[in-house]
Amino acid sequence: MLRIVCRGLAMGAALLGAATASAQLAGQIGDQITGGVPIIGANVGAALPISDFRKSADPGGAIAPFIGWQIGDLGGFTITPLLEAQYAGLTEGGSQGDGTPGVVSTGGGARAALNDEHAEVFFGMGGGYYWGTGGAIEDADGGGFNFNGGVNYEFWRGTALGVFARYDQASFAPYPGSTSDDTKFLTTGLSVRHRFLPPPPVPPAPLVAAAPAPPPPMKKKIILRGVNFDFDKSKVRPDAVPILDEAAKTLVGEADVKVAVNGYTDGIGTAAYNQALSERRAGAVKGYLETHGVAASRMTATGFGKTNPVATNETAEGRAQNRRVELLVN
């Protein structure tokens, strides 16, 4: 009987742990979706018939506008569901040519991308409905699919230019009597894409240290308000630079003061992972202050993981406040 009870308790603990991990993952995915941004763009370039389609068409031009919703930025990885349309206008050619052929399509798909600060490499696929608009394929129609990929670079905030390549296959013959049941073509050229990013955060007013009355030792806790970090990141954000510059200036003027650099995380993730992340955040701030004149021997960098939150971890705003670094002056 005791053995059965112990087994039941162990199973219950395992189920509870799995439920907690699932809830944390669901919350993390939900944050990524609600934190996504809309995008618009278009691909413009050349259309190239391939396979049996070359017997009734020669190269022409193509344009493909699209809209979508970019989701997530976990380790530089994003997913973008898309709605798109395309017109490929080819020229008459080949032994089966009969007028100027064209292919129109509408549909949807998804694009996966690896991103750094300004560039992205993307791969995608989609499907939809295709219509022939002239030549040997006039009035032909059917379903189809595409594969695509390319590289974009943001020359302006949110706006990127790049190159792309795309393969399309429509389920209708490229001309009457063809041995192929599919019309296949490639498009390649230039891509433009714009992300509707939220306005950048307004940097808080720099911390101005009050001139101490002589001879007061600097024995107060300096909280770097506004020095927060993006989710799962330890890189110092641009909005923290003026605050850290002011703190470095203050500490350089107080050469006998030693500082504890304390890093924290929000409540998402395991304790071990958050401990390491908090240590990297503390180390990033310590390194910044060191490069701005504060001796390394005066500072200790310590991570406290997800302990000592300053706000609730139940909301995105609260978690953003908990992703922080504080300075404690000894």
GIMOBEL-V252418 format. One record per helix or strand of 3 or more residues. SS is the DSSP state (@ for helix, = for strand). FROM is the first residue (numbers start at 0). LEN is the number of residues. If there is no record, write none. Layout:
ss=SS from=FROM len=LEN
ss=SS from=FROM len=LEN
This chain:
ss=@ from=1 len=33
ss== from=36 len=14
ss=@ from=50 len=5
ss== from=56 len=18
ss== from=76 len=16
ss== from=101 len=14
ss== from=118 len=16
ss=@ from=134 len=3
ss== from=140 len=16
ss== from=158 len=12
ss== from=182 len=13
ss=@ from=237 len=15
ss== from=258 len=5
ss=@ from=270 len=21
ss=@ from=295 len=3
ss== from=298 len=5
ss=@ from=315 len=7
ss== from=323 len=6
